[in-house]
Amino acid sequence: MAAFRDLYGNRVARREGNIILDNSGYRVYEIRGDRVYDTYGYWKYEMRGDRVYDTSGNWLYEIRGDRVYDTYGNWLGSEY
């Protein structure tokens, strides 16, 4: 199980297999292949290489190692 932490080290979510849970243990997203779906089954994000895009093709995030950055290069959080 991996935990996602914000810049201050606070755990904001965790991953169990292909499921992402919030801090309360509620299922938030499911990863299926390169796509991420919400709890209602709606496609929300697509992963292409180390970048994450929304359903309109807009680049939102970049994953470098265990860190996540926005499109401006600002560090948003890490996976531990």
QUINOR-V615678 format. One record per residue. N is the residue number from 1. RES is the residue in three letters. NEAR is the number of other ideal C-beta (glycine too) atoms within 12 Angstrom. Layout:
# QUINOR-V615678
N|RES|NEAR ; N|RES|NEAR
This chain:
# QUINOR-V615678
1|MET|15 ; 2|ALA|20 ; 3|ALA|22 ; 4|PHE|30 ; 5|ARG|22 ; 6|ASP|19 ; 7|LEU|16 ; 8|TYR|11 ; 9|GLY|12 ; 10|ASN|14 ; 11|ARG|22 ; 12|VAL|24 ; 13|ALA|28 ; 14|ARG|24 ; 15|ARG|23 ; 16|GLU|18 ; 17|GLY|14 ; 18|ASN|17 ; 19|ILE|23 ; 20|ILE|29 ; 21|LEU|24 ; 22|ASP|19 ; 23|ASN|16 ; 24|SER|11 ; 25|GLY|14 ; 26|TYR|14 ; 27|ARG|22 ; 28|VAL|25 ; 29|TYR|30 ; 30|GLU|24 ; 31|ILE|24 ; 32|ARG|18 ; 33|GLY|13 ; 34|ASP|17 ; 35|ARG|22 ; 36|VAL|29 ; 37|TYR|23 ; 38|ASP|21 ; 39|THR|16 ; 40|TYR|11 ; 41|GLY|13 ; 42|TYR|14 ; 43|TRP|21 ; 44|LYS|24 ; 45|TYR|30 ; 46|GLU|24 ; 47|MET|24 ; 48|ARG|19 ; 49|GLY|13 ; 50|ASP|17 ; 51|ARG|22 ; 52|VAL|29 ; 53|TYR|23 ; 54|ASP|20 ; 55|THR|16 ; 56|SER|11 ; 57|GLY|12 ; 58|ASN|14 ; 59|TRP|21 ; 60|LEU|24 ; 61|TYR|29 ; 62|GLU|23 ; 63|ILE|24 ; 64|ARG|19 ; 65|GLY|12 ; 66|ASP|16 ; 67|ARG|22 ; 68|VAL|29 ; 69|TYR|23 ; 70|ASP|20 ; 71|THR|16 ; 72|TYR|11 ; 73|GLY|12 ; 74|ASN|13 ; 75|TRP|20 ; 76|LEU|24 ; 77|GLY|26 ; 78|SER|24 ; 79|GLU|22 ; 80|TYR|20
